Amino acid sequence: MRTTQFLLASAALSAIAGCSTISGWFHGAPEAPSAETLAGTLAETAKPALAVTVHDGEFAEIQQFVTPGGVSVWLVSEPSIPIVAVQMAWKAGTASDPAGAEGLSELVTYSMNEGAGDLDSLGFQTAMEDLNMSFSCGAGAEWTSCSVSSLTENAPAAMALVATAFAAPRFDEGPFERFLREEEIGLQTRETNPNYLAWRTIAQSLYPDHPFARETTAESLANLTADMAREHMRTLMTRDRLIVTAVGAVTPEELAPLIDEVAAGLPETSSVAPVAPVDLASVPVARVVVDLPQPQSLVRFIGPGIDRANPDFFPAFVLNYTVGGGGFESRLMKTLRVVKGLTYGISTSLDPNPSMLTWSGGGQTKNESAGEFIAEIKSELIKFVEGGVAEQELADAKAYLTGSYPLGFDSNAKIAGQLMMVRQENLGVDYFDRRNALVTAVTLDDVNRVSKTYLDPARYSFFVVGQPQGME
């Protein structure tokens, strides 16, 4: 790690602020300043110092700094590609929706690029098209996020447009009504969606009173208003909870004023209740069948997972590849598809989210073979418990998990997403350098110990959506 000092010019802040009238960037107005022009302006007037800590890692050189406005940023400067990708995230999501107003956070994020300031929805979309940029937001259970991507030369104007979206979102009637129509269609189609029905049944069976189990309904949609969305946006998106990652042809001194302009329109803070973790270990195992007239049955199984801080996590991560995370290289796929012909596909995943640690999996099979399908899944899990993993299986898993890892860094947007994941999960700026070594360090004794502890079929609840036959 090394610390360097970059200079921020107050004149740059004035220059950007002077361009924040969005209409000034379009339809014959002067062009947005290029990255070179902005850098030159910054170099002319040396004012406050911006402390930048640089982690020179194997996968990327990550520059960490706090903007003059107080926003924490991780940046990977990549001058060879003239594109800037920015991700923003706040620790608050759909679990914060008031009871009876489920869908409110989704309304907020849906509306963020549907008009702001003097621009209605069409005007905002036209402005983005003129700038050849993208801007969108989304809400998960615990996080709200927005992403921006533009050419470097258009970055000041693009971020100024985003700043207007945060400072003066419109929440006009047209987009609001469109959101409601789309949600109402979703309410209808989800009743025949086996994946959604499986999720609902799992939630209602294992954690029915938890915020993660709540779902949007016709009643909750009817309670929503544009004013509620405007107010809730100020709860979700605040300066004190904002974290930013960015990748592209931009330097800290160029990026900092752009981030501060965006954050300037947000409230300083808000009160959001923390989400209590779901404890699957205390839930009795059960098999639940949801009747759905269709030729196939969807089978899902879910059990308690492992926290990243647990020394068993990386052995379990490697083991999961062999169980069901490795496609045709996984045992469940080889046995249940290739040998038994019971499914086109089956997979497993390990989720280290501290709020809901799970090890889960699933696949589809003909209704007539549903009972056999479940029996074979349990049989394969028992084989892991009793016999563990072979040396070659372990070697193959580690080779794939380490060799494929760089593929997650082949674009600016992917790198920004990887950086954000590390920030959200508090893995440390050196995680990218440590990750492959942690995988390589996993031994056969490690994975076989974890197999015995975590793959016992008795730890898993099974859920079936369809009209299964041959069930015990």
FENJO-V487255 format. One line per field, one symbol per residue. ss: DSSP state (H for helix, E for strand, L for the rest). phi: phi as a letter, one per 40 degrees, with the letter a starting at -180 (. if undefined). A space follows every 10 residues. Layout:
ss: ???
phi: ???
//
This chain:
ss: LEEEEEELLH HHHHHHHHLL LHHHHLLLLL LLLLHHHHHH HHHHLLLLEE EEEEEELLLL EEEEEELLLL LEEEEEELLL LLEEEEEEEE LLLHHHLLLL LLLHHHHHHH HLLLLELLEL HHHHHHHHHH LLLEEEEEEL LLLEEEEEEE EHHHHHHHHH HHHHHHHLEL LLHHHHHHHH HHHHHHHHHH HHLHHHHHHH HHHHHHLLLL HHHLLLLHHH HHHLLHHHHH HHHHHHLELL LLEEEEEELL LHHHHHHHHH HHHLLLELLL LLLLLLLLLH HHLLLLEEEE ELLLLEEEEE EEEELLLLLL LLHHHHHHHH HHHHHLHHHL HHHHHHHHHL LLLLLEEEEE ELLLLLLEEE EEEEEEHHHH HHHHHHHHHH HHHHHHHLLL HHHHHHHHHH HHHLHHHHHL LHHHHHHHHH HHHHLLLLLL HHHHHHHHHH LLLHHHHHHH HHHHLLHHHL EEEEEELLLL LL
phi: .abbbbcbcc cccccccccc cdcccbfgcd ccccdccccc ccccbcbccb cbcbbcccca cbcbabcdcg ccbbbbcbcc bcbbbbbbab caacccdcdg bdhccccdcc ccbbhafccc dccccccccc cfbbaababb cbbbbbbbaa cdccddcccc ccdccccacc fccdccccdc cccccccccc cbccccccdc cccccbaccc dcccbcbccc ccccbccccc ccdcccbbcc bcbbbaaica bdcccdcccc ccccccccaa bbccccccbc cccccabbbb cacacbbcbb baacbbcdcc ccccdccccd dccacbfccc cdcccccccc gcacaaabab bcddcacbbb aiabacdcbc ccdccccccc ccccccbgbc dccccccccc ccccdcccbc adccccccdc dccccfcgcc ddccdccccc ccbccccccc dccbbcdccb cbbbbibcbg cc
//
